[in-house]
Amino acid sequence: VEFETLSVDGQGTLWITAGNESVASMTGGKFRLVRERAALPRWHPLQMVAEDTDSVYLAAFESAVFRIPRKGAVNEAERIALSPPPPDPQPGQFCQTRDGALWYITDFHKVARMHLGPPGQVQTNLFDPGGPAEVLVKDSANRIWVAVGGRIGVMTPEGFTDHTPTNGFTPHGIQQMIPARNGSLWI
């Protein structure tokens, strides 16, 4: 088996995705198969993008994330459609905030906030930051920063707040933002 990704969640569990569409977890020295290769529906898990007390969420090569119960049975997963979807290629770029919401840029360059409630209860809000959203990142203070055309700002559940520097720096064509520990951003 060829391993693709390794992720450690906030509870110290190691999550492993493999090239054969299987998922496993390891905690306390115990290995647990979470998804068998032949499980239906077929999906290719790729990366852990969020977690809560009872579940982890894996993105895949499709417009969905999958909720996997930490203590569920093998192949027990809930498919949560990303509507609107992130842009291709999949998986998209995701950030999770302390309130449990999953933020991502959509295929039409808007910003989506998905509240991951109990199974079957997911709510998505769509925000237009006033231009094409290009890059999304979470800083050390749990703020969601977004690059929008020639501006940068913070996303909140109320919308976009512009924080574009006024000292002569013009942030055009931003491809990446890297949060520093002190709360600043490298652009």
Residue, then its C-alpha position, 0 to 999 in steps of 0.5 A: v500500500e502506498f501512503e499518500t497523506l499523514s495528519v495528526d488531529g488535536q486528540g493525537t490520533l494519526w490519520i493515514t490515507a492510502g493510494n488504494e482509497s483506504v483510510a486508517s487511524m492509529t492511536g494508543g498503539k492501536f491501528r484501526l481501518v476506517r475505510e476499506r478499499a472496496a467501500l461504496p460510494r467510491w471516493h479518494p480521500l486525500q487530506m484532513v481539513a477539519e475536526d470536532t470532538d466526534s469526527v474528522y473531515l477529509a477532503a477528496f478529489e471531488s466537490a465534497v468532504f467526508r465526515i468520519p466518526r472517530k469511533g465509528a464502524v469501518n466504512e461509516a462516512e457521511r458525504i457532505a457536498l461542497s455547494p458551491p464547490p471549490p475550484d479545480p483541481q480538487p481538493g480545494q484550500f480549506c481553513q477551520t476556525r475555532d467555532g468549527a466552521l470550514w472556510y474555502i474559496t469557491d469555483f466562482h472566487k467567492v468565499a464560503r463558510m460551512h458550519l459543520g453541525p450534527p450529521g445531516q445539518v450543515q449550513t453554508n454561507l456565501f460571501d462576495p468580498g468585492g472581487p475575485a478571492e484568490v488566497l485564503v489563510k488562517d493566522s495565529a489569532n484564528r482570523i481568516w485572511v483573504a487576498v481579493g484582487g489588489r486588496i487583502g482583508v479579514m473574513t468574519p461571519e458578517g463579511f469582508t473587512d479590508h485591511t489593505p496596507t496604505n503605506g504604498f504596498t500594492p498587493h497585486g497577484i498574490q499567490q500565497m500568504i503565510p501567517a507568522r506566529n506574531g499575527s503578521l502575514w508574509i505575502 
